[in-house]
Amino acid sequence: MLEKVSEAFTGGIKKITNAIFVDKKLIDVIIKDIQRALIEADVNVELVFKLSQNRDEKSFRNIISKLQQQGSDGEFIAEEMKKRQQQLFGK
């Protein structure tokens, strides 16, 4: 279950890395892939919905914080997101 979430994040990073141009369409595709994986992993649907609304670093950190409060599955996903934060926001 959580393996699919990790694969969705990894796949998204690969799509960005391999893209000649990163545009809104590509980001939307990646977010939908991640949302699907999170829903399959039984992550709170409200948090998954917020992922599609908030694409800035502050919102990303907020989602990580909320996931960490959900227990082991949420914490695992939050850790995967933290690992990729630098790649997404360049910090």
C-alpha positions in Angstrom: 0.0 0.0 0.0 2.6 2.6 1.0 4.9 1.3 -1.7 2.4 2.7 -4.2 2.6 6.1 -2.5 6.4 6.1 -2.7 6.3 5.0 -6.3 3.9 7.9 -7.1 6.3 10.4 -5.6 9.3 8.9 -7.3 7.4 8.7 -10.6 6.5 12.4 -10.3 10.1 13.4 -9.6 11.2 11.4 -12.7 8.6 13.0 -14.9 9.8 16.5 -13.8 13.4 15.5 -14.2 12.9 14.1 -17.7 10.6 16.9 -18.9 12.0 19.5 -21.3 9.5 22.0 -19.9 7.6 21.8 -16.6 4.2 23.3 -17.2 0.8 23.3 -15.4 -0.4 20.3 -17.4 2.6 18.2 -16.2 2.1 19.3 -12.6 -1.6 18.4 -12.7 -0.8 14.9 -14.0 1.7 14.3 -11.3 -0.6 15.6 -8.6 -3.4 13.3 -9.8 -1.0 10.3 -9.7 0.0 11.2 -6.1 -3.6 11.8 -5.1 -4.7 8.4 -6.4 -1.9 6.7 -4.5 -2.7 8.5 -1.3 -6.4 7.7 -1.5 -5.5 4.0 -2.2 -3.3 4.2 1.0 -6.4 5.4 3.0 -4.9 8.8 3.7 -7.5 11.3 4.9 -9.3 12.5 1.7 -9.4 16.1 3.0 -5.6 16.2 3.0 -5.4 14.6 -0.4 -7.8 17.3 -1.7 -5.6 20.0 -0.2 -2.7 18.7 -2.1 -4.4 19.7 -5.4 -5.2 23.1 -4.0 -1.9 24.1 -2.5 1.3 23.9 -4.5 3.5 26.2 -2.6 6.2 25.3 -0.1 4.3 26.5 2.9 1.3 24.5 2.0 3.5 21.5 1.3 5.0 21.7 4.8 1.5 22.0 6.3 0.4 18.8 4.6 3.5 17.1 5.9 2.6 18.3 9.4 -0.9 17.0 9.2 0.2 13.6 7.8 2.6 13.3 10.8 -0.3 13.6 13.1 -2.1 10.6 11.5 0.1 7.8 12.8 2.4 5.4 11.2 1.0 5.5 7.6 0.8 9.3 7.6 4.3 9.6 9.1 5.7 7.3 6.4 4.1 9.4 3.6 5.3 12.6 5.4 8.9 11.3 5.4 8.7 10.6 1.7 7.4 14.1 1.1 10.3 15.6 3.2 12.8 13.6 1.2 11.5 15.2 -2.0 10.9 18.7 -0.7 14.3 19.9 -1.8 13.9 18.6 -5.3 10.5 20.3 -5.6 11.3 23.6 -4.1 15.1 23.8 -4.6 16.0 24.4 -0.9 
